[in-house]
Amino acid sequence: MAMDAATIERLIKEGLPDAQVTIEDLRGDGDHYAAHVVSAAFRGKSRVQQHQLVYQTLRGRMGSELHALALQTSAPEN
């Protein structure tokens, strides 16, 4: 079963409460998404560590309910 964009956003925001999240369904199939996530939790972390934090919020759904997620992450500028 595919995961919808609202569920992805909710899970990310539950795990990173300050996150600003933008989700785009890349193919319209509910299986391939792009996410842009901005959170203060990313400050001082490498890109890999930032992505790992996002994957943790998805609670093991990557690769099963969620097939592909292209991630862009950053800390807020101010």
Stockholm file with secondary structure:
# STOCKHOLM 1.0

chainA/1-78         MAMDAATIERLIKEGLPDAQVTIEDLRGDGDHYAAHVVSAAFRGKSRVQQHQLVYQTLRGRMGSELHALALQTSAPEN
#=GR chainA/1-78 SS CCCCHHHHHHHHHHHSTTCEEEEEESSSSSSEEEEEEECGGGTTCCHHHHHHHHHHHTTTCBTTTBCEEEEEEECCCC
#=GC SS_cons        CCCCHHHHHHHHHHHSTTCEEEEEESSSSSSEEEEEEECGGGTTCCHHHHHHHHHHHTTTCBTTTBCEEEEEEECCCC
//
